[in-house]
Amino acid sequence: MSNRPRSSLRRILEDLGSTVLDVAASPGELDAEVTGVHIYDPLDELLLPEGNILLAVGVESAGQICALLDAAGPAAGVVVKQPVDVDELVRAKVLETGVAVLGLTRAASWAQVAALLRSLLAEGDLTEPGEAPADDLFSLANAVCALLDAPVTIEDRSSRVLAYSGRQDEADPGRVETVLGRQVPMRYRRMLEERGFFRKLYQSHEPVYLELDGDSIHRAAVAVRSGDEILGSIWAAVREPLSDQRQRALADAAKIVALQLLRQRAGADTRRRLRADLLSTVLAGGRDAAEAAGRLGVASERLCVLAAQLSGRSDGDAARRESDRQRFCDALALHVGAIHPKAAAALVGSVAYAVLPLHAGSGGEEESRAVRVAESFLARVGPRHPANIGVGRLAGNLSEVARSRADADRALRVLRARDASGAVAGYTGVHFEALLLQLADLAEAEEQTPTGPYERLLAYDAEHGSELVPTLRAYLDAFGDVNAAAARVHVHANTFRYRLKRLTEIGGLDLGDSEARLTVMLQMRIFGR
């Protein structure tokens, strides 16, 4: 196990391997600390936090690379698609700035490398100074690779790649595609399922061997388990069955991987709880908010709070619901983190809260921008995570974040009251509806009941089975248009006029009085009859 920090540039390059990234020009030692990932956009001002890796999308020529190195300032490295145009000017600029230039394989997409880098950096999040880094599955994968003399991947139950060894370029195109996407492609998983290989793998406590067709290299695999629970599997690309000695080595490695996966699971749960506690402190906006924001790396000015909640059915398995909420929150954290490096998100109860820093704007523009961010996120997660998001007003500083969080909660509640799904609401857009819900809460808490004409109409309908209250509601909703109101309750206009006359007599309601109309409309909304 290496003693180097997990966030160093050299360590990240070792973990990813030359299959993904290679050094095109180096200023010397690659021990610069990596703090985040930033995607270059030539249309935006480059505000790069110190230690970020800059993904130089669309940058090709040596001149462009030199200009970007000048602008990158405190970056840990700049990534350019291979082949990288490195000349003497680029090498000189790398030495002058101290920023390494890395080459990204042509087969990888920018989205893939961004996800890979963020997943590696996330393993060291929220550790205290002096804490050891998370257990290193990548080093273990390399150790198993050396024992078996074959490239290795460690995968979870969903065939997502948790870690991989070096020498992946010796494997087949399917393995390279798996490593780049951090997920076994669906066509390969379907083939393995159809051949019953997963069933055989998970039923066996010993390594199993799979002969693949065509140009694919065969596989040896073993299930990683804790008691009866399957945690994942180890896969080696081999050209022939393993010897007895290597079979035992692979089986022993599975036990070590199981221990590390269990430790990582416990560590991830702890980090998530810590993150939720810190974000809760920030959202409260008290005297400890500044310290919590500092530990989270959250901005302290011009913040907007988003409150997101899954809108699907709440019945079913409780563990499954909690897992869905956590995956949804993780996706939200990745989305806001890609927009601003000092954003943060965490699950607090059943609601995923995000704190999003915003650039200066004018006249409520910030809230509209936050609404667009939320709409973009829901469009990305789509039907997999049907949800609603409430957006609070802009908080100028940490002391105002509690108000923005309350705004977001109220906007989210309005969407729930509408029985919406996949909707976003800014607080200013639903302000009046939120006030009505608050009034309804107050009336319920003080055990208040309808009064005046509305009370008399409710009592008459309850006693005689009549439809005077629905008639009144239709009339008010139609702004006094009798024909439109009659169509809403599916009666003839003359019948509707008769009912209207009866309700004014029984309730004592003067429909010509605007104050009387407002009073009864508010009671209908507050008491929800």
C-alpha positions in Angstrom: 0.0 0.0 0.0 1.3 3.4 -0.9 1.8 6.2 1.6 1.2 8.9 -0.9 -2.0 11.0 -0.6 -4.8 9.6 -2.6 -5.5 13.0 -4.1 -2.0 13.5 -5.6 -1.8 13.7 -9.4 0.7 10.8 -9.6 -1.6 8.6 -7.6 -4.5 9.3 -9.8 -2.5 8.5 -12.9 -1.4 5.2 -11.4 -5.0 4.3 -10.5 -6.4 5.2 -13.9 -3.4 3.7 -15.8 -2.2 4.4 -19.3 -5.5 2.9 -20.7 -7.2 6.3 -19.9 -4.5 9.0 -19.2 -0.9 9.4 -20.1 1.6 12.2 -19.3 2.3 14.3 -22.4 4.5 16.9 -20.7 5.6 17.1 -17.1 7.1 19.8 -15.0 8.9 17.2 -12.9 7.4 15.3 -9.9 3.7 14.8 -10.1 2.9 15.2 -6.4 0.6 18.2 -6.8 -2.6 17.8 -4.8 -5.8 17.4 -6.8 -8.9 19.0 -5.3 -11.4 18.8 -8.1 -12.3 18.5 -11.8 -13.2 21.5 -14.0 -14.4 21.4 -17.6 -13.1 24.1 -19.9 -15.6 26.3 -21.7 -14.1 28.9 -24.0 -17.3 31.0 -23.7 -17.0 31.4 -19.9 -14.4 33.2 -17.9 -11.9 30.6 -16.5 -12.2 30.8 -12.7 -10.2 27.7 -11.8 -9.9 26.7 -8.1 -6.4 25.7 -7.0 -5.5 22.1 -7.5 -8.2 21.3 -10.1 -7.7 19.1 -13.1 -8.8 21.1 -16.2 -10.5 19.0 -19.0 -9.5 21.0 -22.1 -12.5 20.1 -24.4 -11.8 21.2 -28.0 -8.2 22.2 -27.3 -5.8 20.7 -29.9 -2.9 22.9 -31.1 0.3 23.6 -29.2 -0.6 27.3 -29.3 -4.0 26.7 -27.7 -2.3 24.5 -25.0 0.2 27.3 -24.2 -2.5 29.9 -23.9 -4.5 27.6 -21.6 -1.5 26.9 -19.4 -1.1 30.6 -18.9 -4.8 31.0 -18.0 -5.0 27.8 -15.9 -2.8 29.3 -13.1 -3.2 27.1 -10.0 -4.3 24.0 -11.9 -2.8 20.5 -11.0 -3.0 19.4 -14.7 -4.5 20.0 -18.1 -6.1 17.1 -20.0 -6.1 17.2 -23.8 -7.4 14.5 -26.2 -4.6 12.4 -27.8 -2.5 12.8 -29.9 -1.3 15.8 -27.9 0.6 18.5 -29.9 3.6 19.0 -27.6 6.5 21.1 -29.0 9.4 23.0 -27.3 7.1 25.9 -26.5 4.6 23.7 -24.7 7.4 22.0 -22.7 8.9 25.4 -21.8 5.4 26.6 -20.7 4.9 23.5 -18.6 8.2 24.1 -16.8 7.3 27.8 -16.3 3.8 27.2 -14.9 4.4 23.9 -13.2 1.2 22.5 -14.7 1.4 19.0 -16.3 -0.2 18.3 -19.6 -2.0 14.9 -19.8 -3.3 13.0 -22.9 -6.7 11.4 -22.8 -7.2 8.3 -25.0 -9.4 8.9 -28.1 -11.7 6.1 -27.0 -12.8 7.8 -23.8 -15.4 10.5 -23.7 -15.0 13.7 -21.5 -18.1 12.6 -19.5 -16.3 9.3 -18.7 -13.1 10.8 -17.6 -14.9 13.4 -15.5 -16.8 10.7 -13.7 -13.7 8.6 -13.3 -11.7 11.5 -11.7 -14.6 12.6 -9.5 -15.1 9.0 -8.2 -11.5 8.7 -7.3 -11.4 12.1 -5.6 -14.6 11.3 -3.7 -13.0 8.4 -1.9 -10.9 10.9 0.2 -13.7 13.4 0.9 -14.4 14.6 4.4 -11.4 13.0 6.0 -9.8 14.8 8.9 -6.1 15.9 8.8 -3.9 12.9 9.6 -6.6 10.3 8.8 -5.5 7.4 6.6 -7.0 7.3 3.1 -9.8 4.9 2.2 -8.8 1.3 1.7 -7.2 1.0 -1.7 -9.0 -1.5 -3.9 -6.8 -0.3 -6.8 -3.6 -1.5 -5.1 -5.3 -4.8 -4.2 -6.4 -5.2 -7.9 -2.8 -4.7 -8.9 -1.6 -7.2 -6.3 -4.1 -9.8 -7.7 -2.9 -9.0 -11.2 0.6 -9.8 -10.2 -0.4 -13.1 -8.6 -2.5 -14.2 -11.6 -0.3 -12.6 -14.3 -3.5 -11.2 -15.8 -5.4 -7.9 -15.8 -8.1 -7.8 -13.1 -11.3 -5.8 -12.3 -13.2 -5.7 -9.1 -16.9 -5.2 -9.6 -20.1 -4.9 -7.5 -23.3 -6.8 -7.9 -24.5 -4.5 -10.7 -21.3 -5.1 -12.7 -20.1 -1.6 -11.9 -16.3 -1.4 -11.8 -15.0 -0.5 -8.3 -11.3 -0.8 -9.2 -9.0 -2.3 -11.8 -5.4 -3.2 -12.2 -2.8 -2.2 -14.7 -2.2 -4.0 -18.0 -5.7 -3.6 -19.2 -4.3 -2.8 -22.6 -3.4 -6.5 -22.8 -7.1 -7.5 -22.5 -9.8 -7.5 -25.2 -11.8 -4.5 -26.4 -14.7 -5.5 -24.2 -12.5 -5.1 -21.1 -11.2 -1.8 -22.2 -14.8 -0.6 -22.8 -15.7 -1.8 -19.3 -12.8 0.1 -17.7 -13.5 3.3 -19.6 -17.2 3.2 -18.7 -16.7 1.8 -15.2 -19.5 -0.5 -16.1 -19.7 -3.9 -17.9 -21.6 -3.1 -21.2 -25.2 -4.3 -21.3 -24.6 -6.7 -24.3 -21.9 -8.5 -22.3 -24.0 -8.7 -19.1 -26.9 -10.1 -21.2 -24.7 -12.7 -22.7 -23.4 -13.8 -19.3 -27.0 -14.0 -17.9 -28.2 -16.0 -20.9 -25.4 -18.5 -20.5 -26.2 -18.8 -16.8 -22.7 -17.6 -15.8 -23.8 -15.2 -13.0 -25.9 -18.0 -11.4 -22.9 -20.4 -11.5 -20.6 -17.7 -10.2 -22.8 -16.7 -7.2 -23.6 -20.3 -6.3 -19.9 -21.3 -6.1 -17.4 -20.5 -3.3 -14.5 -21.3 -5.7 -13.3 -19.5 -8.8 -15.1 -20.4 -12.1 -13.8 -20.3 -15.6 -15.7 -18.9 -18.7 -14.7 -19.5 -22.3 -15.8 -16.6 -24.5 -16.3 -16.7 -28.3 -14.5 -14.8 -31.0 -11.6 -12.6 -30.3 -12.5 -12.2 -26.6 -10.1 -13.4 -24.0 -11.5 -15.9 -21.5 -12.4 -15.0 -18.0 -11.8 -16.4 -14.5 -14.0 -15.0 -11.8 -14.8 -15.5 -8.1 -17.7 -14.1 -6.1 -16.9 -11.7 -3.2 -19.2 -12.6 -0.3 -19.8 -11.8 3.4 -21.6 -14.9 4.7 -24.6 -15.4 2.4 -24.5 -11.8 1.1 -22.9 -11.3 -2.4 -20.9 -8.1 -2.3 -19.4 -8.3 -5.8 -16.8 -10.3 -7.8 -13.3 -10.3 -9.1 -12.7 -10.9 -12.8 -9.4 -11.8 -14.5 -8.8 -11.8 -18.3 -7.0 -15.1 -18.9 -6.1 -17.2 -21.9 -6.4 -20.6 -20.2 -7.8 -22.0 -16.9 -6.0 -21.0 -13.7 -3.6 -23.4 -12.1 -4.5 -24.8 -8.6 -2.1 -22.4 -7.0 -3.6 -19.4 -8.8 -7.1 -20.6 -8.1 -6.3 -20.6 -4.4 -4.7 -17.1 -4.7 -7.9 -15.8 -6.4 -10.1 -17.3 -3.7 -8.0 -15.8 -0.9 -8.1 -12.5 -2.6 -11.9 -12.6 -2.6 -11.8 -12.8 1.2 -9.6 -9.7 1.5 -11.7 -7.8 -1.0 -14.8 -8.6 1.0 -13.2 -7.1 4.2 -12.3 -4.0 2.3 -15.7 -3.6 0.7 -17.3 -3.9 4.1 -15.0 -1.3 5.5 -15.6 1.0 2.6 -19.4 0.5 3.1 -19.1 1.5 6.7 -16.8 4.4 5.8 -19.1 5.6 3.1 -22.1 5.5 5.5 -20.0 7.5 8.1 -19.0 10.1 5.5 -22.6 10.5 4.3 -23.8 11.0 7.9 -21.0 13.5 8.5 -21.9 15.3 5.2 -25.5 15.4 6.2 -24.8 16.7 9.6 -22.5 19.4 8.3 -25.0 20.5 5.6 -27.8 20.5 8.2 -25.6 22.9 10.2 -25.1 25.2 7.2 -28.8 25.1 6.5 -29.6 26.1 10.1 -27.5 29.3 9.5 -26.4 29.6 13.1 -23.0 30.4 14.6 -21.5 27.1 13.6 -22.5 27.5 9.9 -19.2 29.1 8.9 -17.1 26.2 10.3 -19.4 23.6 8.8 -19.3 25.4 5.4 -15.5 25.4 5.6 -15.3 21.7 6.3 -17.7 21.0 3.4 -15.9 23.4 1.1 -19.1 25.3 0.5 -19.2 29.0 -0.6 -20.4 31.4 2.1 -22.0 34.1 -0.1 -24.8 34.3 -2.7 -26.2 30.9 -2.1 -29.5 29.3 -3.1 -31.0 26.2 -1.4 -32.7 23.4 -3.4 -35.0 20.9 -1.7 -35.5 17.8 -3.8 -37.7 14.8 -3.0 -38.7 11.7 -4.8 -42.4 11.8 -5.8 -43.0 8.1 -6.3 -45.1 5.9 -4.1 -43.8 5.6 -0.5 -45.0 2.0 0.1 -42.8 -1.1 -0.4 -39.4 -2.1 1.0 -38.0 0.6 3.4 -34.4 -0.3 2.6 -35.1 0.0 -1.2 -36.7 3.4 -0.6 -33.7 4.6 1.3 -31.3 3.3 -1.3 -33.3 5.1 -4.0 -33.1 8.3 -2.0 -29.4 8.0 -1.6 -28.7 7.4 -5.3 -30.9 10.3 -6.1 -29.0 12.5 -3.7 -25.7 11.3 -5.1 -26.8 12.2 -8.6 -27.9 15.7 -7.4 -24.5 16.2 -5.7 -22.7 15.3 -8.9 -24.9 17.7 -10.9 -24.5 20.7 -8.7 -20.8 19.9 -8.2 -20.3 20.0 -12.0 -21.9 23.5 -12.1 -19.9 25.0 -9.2 -17.0 23.4 -7.3 -18.2 24.9 -4.0 -21.7 23.4 -4.2 -22.8 20.6 -1.9 -25.7 18.2 -1.4 -26.7 15.7 1.2 -29.7 13.7 2.3 -31.5 15.0 5.4 -34.4 12.8 6.3 -36.3 12.1 3.0 -35.3 15.3 1.4 -32.1 15.9 -0.6 -30.8 19.4 0.0 -28.3 21.2 -2.2 -26.5 24.5 -1.5 -25.7 26.2 -4.9 -23.5 29.3 -5.2 -24.6 31.7 -7.8 -22.9 34.5 -9.7 -24.2 38.0 -9.2 -27.3 38.9 -11.1 -30.2 41.4 -10.9 -33.8 41.4 -10.0 -34.5 37.8 -9.0 -32.4 36.4 -11.9 -30.5 34.2 -9.4 -33.6 32.2 -8.4 -34.5 31.8 -12.1 -31.1 30.4 -12.8 -31.3 28.0 -9.9 -34.7 26.9 -11.2 -33.1 26.1 -14.6 -30.4 24.1 -12.8 -33.1 22.1 -11.1 -35.1 21.6 -14.3 -31.9 20.4 -16.1 -31.2 17.9 -13.3 -34.7 16.4 -13.4 -34.5 16.2 -17.2 -31.3 14.2 -16.8 -32.5 11.7 -14.2 -35.8 11.4 -16.0 -38.3 8.6 -15.1 -35.7 6.7 -13.1 -36.1 9.2 -10.3 -39.5 11.0 -10.5 -39.1 13.9 -8.1 -40.0 17.5 -7.3 -37.7 20.3 -6.4 -38.4 23.5 -4.5 -36.0 26.4 -4.9 -35.5 29.1 -2.2 -34.7 32.8 -2.6 -31.1 33.9 -2.8 -29.2 34.1 0.5 -26.6 36.8 0.5 -24.6 35.1 3.2 -24.7 32.1 5.6 -26.9 33.9 8.1 -29.7 34.0 5.4 -29.4 30.3 4.3 -32.0 29.2 6.9 -34.5 31.5 5.2 -33.6 30.1 1.7 -34.0 26.5 3.1 -37.4 27.4 4.5 -38.4 28.9 1.2 -37.3 25.7 -0.7 -39.3 23.5 1.8 -42.4 25.6 1.3 -42.1 25.5 -2.5 -41.6 21.7 -2.3 -44.7 21.4 -0.1 -46.8 23.3 -2.7 -45.7 20.8 -5.4 -46.7 17.9 -3.1 -50.1 19.6 -2.5 -50.6 19.8 -6.2 -49.7 16.1 -6.5 -47.1 17.0 -9.0 -44.2 14.8 -10.3 -41.1 16.0 -12.1 -41.9 19.6 -11.3 -39.7 22.5 -10.1 -41.0 25.6 -8.3 -39.2 28.7 -7.2 -40.5 30.2 -3.9 -41.5 33.5 -5.4 -43.6 31.8 -8.0 -45.7 29.9 -5.5 -45.5 32.4 -2.6 -49.3 32.8 -2.3 -50.0 29.1 -2.3 -47.4 28.6 0.3 -49.0 31.2 2.5 -52.4 29.5 2.2 -50.8 26.2 3.3 -49.3 28.0 6.3 -52.7 29.5 7.1 -54.2 26.0 6.9 -51.6 24.7 9.4 -52.4 27.6 11.8 -56.2 27.0 11.5 -55.7 23.3 12.2 -53.3 23.9 15.2 -55.9 26.3 16.7 -58.8 24.0 15.9 -60.5 26.7 13.9 -63.5 25.8 11.7 -65.4 27.5 8.8 -67.7 30.4 9.8 -70.4 32.5 8.2 -72.0 31.7 4.8 -69.5 29.0 4.0 -70.3 27.2 7.3 -74.0 27.3 6.6 -73.6 26.0 3.1 -71.5 23.1 4.3 -74.0 22.2 7.0 -76.9 22.3 4.4 -75.1 20.1 1.9 -74.3 17.6 4.7 -77.9 17.4 5.9 -79.7 17.4 2.5 -77.1 15.8 0.2 -77.2 18.9 -2.0 -74.3 20.3 -4.2 -74.4 24.0 -3.1 -70.7 24.2 -2.2 -69.4 22.7 -5.5 -71.8 25.0 -7.3 -70.3 28.0 -5.5 -66.8 26.8 -6.2 -67.5 26.4 -9.9 -69.1 29.9 -10.1 -66.1 31.5 -8.4 -63.5 29.6 -10.5 -65.3 30.7 -13.6 -65.3 34.3 -12.6 -69.1 34.5 -12.6 -69.5 33.0 -16.0 -72.7 30.9 -15.5 -72.4 28.9 -18.7 -68.8 27.9 -18.1 -69.5 27.1 -14.4 -72.5 24.9 -15.4 -70.4 23.0 -17.8 -67.8 22.3 -15.0 -70.4 20.7 -12.8 -72.2 19.0 -15.8 -75.7 20.6 -15.3 -77.9 22.8 -17.5 -77.3 26.6 -17.1 -80.9 27.1 -15.8 -80.3 24.4 -13.2 -77.1 26.1 -12.2 -78.8 29.5 -11.9 -81.5 27.9 -9.6 -78.8 26.4 -7.4 -77.0 29.7 -7.3 -80.1 31.5 -6.1 -80.7 28.8 -3.4 -77.1 29.1 -2.1 -77.3 32.9 -1.7 -80.6 32.5 0.2 -79.4 29.6 2.4 -75.9 30.9 3.1 -76.8 34.6 3.2 -74.0 35.3 0.7 -73.9 38.5 -1.4 -72.1 37.4 -4.5 -71.9 41.1 -5.6 -69.7 41.9 -2.6 -66.1 41.5 -3.5 -65.1 41.1 0.2 -67.7 38.4 0.7 -66.4 36.5 -2.3 -62.8 36.8 -1.1 -63.7 35.6 2.3 -65.5 32.4 1.1 -62.8 31.7 -1.5 -60.1 31.8 1.2 -62.1 29.6 3.5 -62.5 27.1 0.7 -58.7 27.0 0.2 -57.7 27.0 3.8 -60.2 24.3 5.0 -60.0 22.3 1.9 -63.6 21.2 1.7 
